[in-house]
Amino acid sequence: VLSRALVGSASGWCKMTERPRAAADASTAGRKVWMEAQILRERLDILDAQCTFVAAVRDGSLSLFHDTEAVLVAALGEGGYVPKGEGTGGFSHLLQLPATTFTGEGLGVLSLERGSAEEQLGGLRKAAAQYAREQASARIKVGEARQAKLAEVVKMLQQYKEEAANSAVAIQEEARTKLGAVVEAVATRETELLQQVQRVEQTKKTQLTEQAEDLQSMIAAIDASCTSIDGALALEADPYAFLEACAAAEASVDQRPGARADPQGCTVDAAFDLSLNVDAQVEAIR
């Protein structure tokens, strides 16, 4: 995002890569103007000093007739002249002037040269000022462009931040909703399973109770049959009584629990079916 905002496109990237070159060229041009201005200013200082020196010699306010060079250099220093260079105590730019320079014509030529230098320096100063204004304006424009790009990037990042926050909230809400649905489904399934277990448990209890009741009835019927058989066996003189007792026993045993319908749709296990094997005794009596 930051790269797209700052570069924008391939052309924008090319422009950005060309900017350092343009800045370097502009810097070179500005340095050249500054160096030319410095050289011209130094030349103008020398011309000013030469014009002043020639005028002072011509009007007699400065004398060059001294016994030694040291005295002459000291006199020039006392006169407010600034040394430049190394030869002749730093005043070679004054003391090595041609003799024709001290004529009126020579002074006029020197003055014209100084005026020309002043004009050139003024032009350079104007060019330097114009160049400085242009550079300042260009830098202001570049700064404004960069500021606008950065503002755009900040805006985009803020939008992405808001979108990310909204997405996170939506994901959290969706996760809570789904988790709540899963918990609710698990609770419902748990309730259904518990109800099924309770129904199965109740059904088994009912079946066991009924089976216990059937067994009790069966035991009572067997006890009664055994009592009848014992009574019939005790009557040795009347075998028909024994036969009737056996028939009654068989009838009572035939009424076993498995023979009647279960109201719950269940039947007693076949292992509970009983029968009497008294055929041998009955055949003997017959």
N, C-alpha and C positions, 0 to 999 in steps of 0.2 A: 504493500500500500504506500509506504513511504517512498519507494523507488518510483512508482507510477506517478505519485503526486509531484515529485521533484523533477523527474525527467519528462513525463508526459507522453512522449513518442520518440521515434528514431530521429526525427528532425530536431526535436528539443534537445536530445542528447548531443547531436552534432553541434548545435549552437552552444551548448554548455562546454563542450571540448574546445570550441573555437574561442571562447571568451578568454582563457588564459593567454592565448597567442595575441589577441587584440590588446589585452592589458599589458603584455610585455612590450608590444610595439609602441603603445601609448607612453609607457614608462620610459622607453628609450628616447622617444621624441622629446618628452619633457626634460629628460636629463641633458639632452643635447642643447635645448634652448637655455637651460640653466647654466651650462658650461660656457656657451657663447656669451651670455649676459655677464658672467663673472669675468671672462677675459676682456670684454669690452669695458666693463666697469674699471678694471685695473688700468686699461689703456687710457680711459678718460681721466683717471686720477693722475696719471703721469702727464697727460696733456695739460691738465689744469695747473699742475706744479710747474711745468715748463713755461706756460704762458705767464704765470705769476712771476717766475724767476726772470724771464726775459724782460718783462715790463719793469721789474724792480731794478734790473741792471741798467736799462735805458733811462729811467728817470733819476738814477743816481742814489736811490734809497738803499741799494745793496752794492758793495764794492767787492770786486774780485782781486784787488791788488793787496795781497798779504804776503808775509815773509815765508810762511810754510803752508803745506797742504793741510796740516792738522789745524792750523788757525782758521783756514778757509772752511774746513768741514765744521768746526765749532761755530763759526759765524752763521753758516747755513742752518745748523741745528737751532741756534738762538733765534733765527728768523722764522721758525715754525715749519721748516721743510721736513718732510718725513723721509728717512732713508729707504731706498728700494734697491735691492740687489747687494752685491758684495764689493765691487770695485769702487775706488775713490771714496772710502768711508760710507758707501751705500748711496752716494749721490752721483753716480756715473751717468744717470739719465739726465742730469742737469749740466754737469761739468764737461760732458763730451758732446754737447750740441755744436753743430757747425757755426762758424763765425757769422755766416749769412743769416742765421736765425735771429741775430740781435739787431738786424736792420728792420726798418718799418715794414718792408715787404715780407721779410721772413716772419715777423710777428703776426702779420695778417694771414699768411698761409697757415701758421700754427693755430691761429684762432679759428680759421675755417675748418681745419682738421678736427679741432675740438668740437665745433658746432655739429659737424657731420657725425662724430662719435656720439654726441648727445642725442641726435635724432635717431641713430641706430639703436642706442640703448633704450630710448623711449619706445621705439617700435617693438623691441624685444620684450620690454616690460608689458606693453599692451598685449603682445602675443602670449606672453606667459600668463597674464591675467585672464585672457580669453580661454587659454588652454585649461587653466585652473577651474574656471567656471564650467567649462564643458565636462571636465573630469568629475567635478562635484555633481553636476546634473546627471551624468551617466551613473555615478555611484548611487545617487538618490533613487534613480529609476531601478537599478539592479536591486537595491535594498527593498524598495516597495514591491518589486516582483517576487523577491524571496519571501517577504512578509506575507504577501497574498498566498503564495504556495504553502507556506507553513500554516497559515490560517485555514486553508482548504484541508491540509493534512490533519490538523487538529480537529476540524469539524467531522471529517471522515472517521477518525479514530473515536470521537465521541459517539457518532452514530453506531459504529461497530460495537462499542462498549454497551450502549443501550440495547442493541439487538441481542448481544450475548446475555445480558442480564434478563431480558424478556424470555429468551430461549431457556435459560436455566430455571426460571420460575415455572414456565410451561412444563418442562420435563419433570420438575418436582411435583407439580400438581397431578400430572399424568401418572407418575409412579405411585403417589398416594392413592389415587383412584383405583388403579389396578391392584395394588396391595390390599386395599379395603375390600374389593370384589373377591379376591382370592380368600381372604380371611372369612368373609361372609359365606362363601361357597363351602369352605372347610367346616365351618360351624354347622351349616345346614346339613351337610353330609354326615357329620358326627351325630346330629340329632336323629336323622333317619336311621342310621345304623343302630343307635341305642334303642330306638323304638322297635326295630326288627328283632334285636336281641331279647327285648322284653316280651315281644309276642311269642317268639320261639320258646323262651323260658316258661311262659304261662301255659303254652300248649303242651310242653313236655310234662309240666306239673299235673295238668289235667289228665293226660294219658296215664301217668304213673298212678294217680289216685284211682282212676277207673280200673286199671289193671289190679291194683291192690284189692279193691272191692270185689272184683270178679274172682280173685283167688280166694278171698274169704268165703264167698258164696260157694265156690267149688269145694273148698275144704269142708264146709258144713254139709254139702250134698254127699261127699264121700263118707263122712262120719255117719250120716244117716243110713247110707247104703250098707256100710260095714255092720252097723247095729242090726239092720234088717237081716243080713246074711247070717250073723251070729245067732239071731233068734230062730231063723229057719233051720240052721244046723242043729240047734238044740232040740228041735221037734223031730226025733228020729222016727216016730210012728207015722208021720204024715209027710211023704215026700213032695206032694203037690204044694204044700206051703213053702217048701224050699224053692221050687220052681217059680212060684209067684214072687218070692223075695228076690230071686235073681233077675226076673224081668223088671221088677221095680228098680233094682240097682242099675240095670242097663239103661233104663229110661232116665234115671236121674243123672247118670254120667253123660248121656247124649246131650243133656242141656248144659254143655260146657260154654265157657265165655266166648270162644271163637265162633260159636254158632249164631250169635246175635249181632246185629249191625251196630257199628260204633257211630254215635251221633256226630263225632268230629271227623268221620271219614277214615278212622284208623281201626285196625283189627289187632287182636292179641296174638302174640308170637305163637307159631305152631308148636313150639316146645311146651306150651302150656296145655296142649290137647292130651287128655287122659282116656284110658279105656280099661275095662276089667276082663281078665282072661279066666273065666270060670267055666269054660266049655267042658273041661275034663270032669269036674264035679257034677255038672248037670247031666252029662252023658252017663255017668256011673249011676245016678239016681234013676234015670230013665230005664 
